[in-house]
Amino acid sequence: MTSPGYRRPLMIIAAVIAAMSLAAVAAVMVVALSGGATPAWVTSTALYGLPVAFMLAAILVLDAIRQRRRQ
């Protein structure tokens, strides 16, 4: 079974988005504990990054299921 060429790049993109989002969540928490305010882009990355990464991962799982059923 060979995987299509788009699966690995999507997996890497999802992992990078998830890692960046977790780093942004940590940054928001550290800055908030110190009494400051984070820039809007950091807060947006923390807010929207994990759901986007989760949706990409779900798409990859559904695609893998579809590929396996075809065989």
C-alpha positions as CSV (number, residue, x, y, z in Angstrom):
1,M,0.0,0.0,0.0
2,T,1.5,3.3,-1.1
3,S,0.1,6.5,0.4
4,P,-0.8,9.4,-1.8
5,G,1.8,12.2,-2.1
6,Y,-0.4,14.7,-0.3
7,R,-0.7,12.8,3.0
8,R,2.8,13.4,4.4
9,P,2.8,17.2,3.8
10,L,-0.7,17.5,5.3
11,M,0.5,15.5,8.4
12,I,3.6,17.8,8.8
13,I,1.4,20.9,8.4
14,A,-1.0,19.7,11.0
15,A,1.8,18.9,13.4
16,V,3.5,22.3,12.9
17,I,0.2,24.1,13.4
18,A,-0.5,22.2,16.6
19,A,3.0,22.9,18.0
20,M,2.7,26.6,17.2
21,S,-0.7,26.8,18.7
22,L,0.5,25.1,21.9
23,A,3.4,27.4,22.1
24,A,1.0,30.4,21.6
25,V,-1.2,29.0,24.4
26,A,1.8,28.8,26.7
27,A,2.9,32.3,25.8
28,V,-0.6,33.7,26.5
29,M,-0.7,32.0,29.9
30,V,2.8,33.2,30.8
31,V,2.1,36.8,29.8
32,A,-1.3,36.8,31.5
33,L,0.3,35.5,34.7
34,S,2.8,38.3,34.6
35,G,0.0,40.9,34.2
36,G,0.5,41.8,30.6
37,A,-1.5,41.5,27.4
38,T,-0.4,39.4,24.4
39,P,-0.7,40.7,20.8
40,A,-3.8,39.8,18.9
41,W,-2.0,37.5,16.5
42,V,-0.7,35.3,19.4
43,T,-4.1,35.1,20.9
44,S,-5.7,34.2,17.6
45,T,-3.0,31.5,16.9
46,A,-3.8,30.0,20.3
47,L,-7.5,30.2,19.7
48,Y,-7.8,28.9,16.2
49,G,-4.6,26.8,15.7
50,L,-5.6,23.6,17.6
51,P,-9.0,23.3,15.9
52,V,-7.5,23.7,12.5
53,A,-4.8,21.1,13.3
54,F,-7.5,18.7,14.6
55,M,-9.6,19.1,11.5
56,L,-6.6,18.4,9.3
57,A,-5.9,15.3,11.4
58,A,-9.5,14.2,11.1
59,I,-9.3,14.6,7.3
60,L,-6.2,12.5,7.2
61,V,-7.9,9.7,9.3
62,L,-11.0,9.7,7.1
63,D,-8.8,9.6,4.0
64,A,-6.8,6.6,5.4
65,I,-10.1,4.8,6.2
66,R,-11.3,5.5,2.6
67,Q,-8.0,4.3,1.2
68,R,-8.1,1.1,3.2
69,R,-11.7,0.3,2.2
70,R,-10.8,0.6,-1.4
71,Q,-8.3,-2.2,-1.2
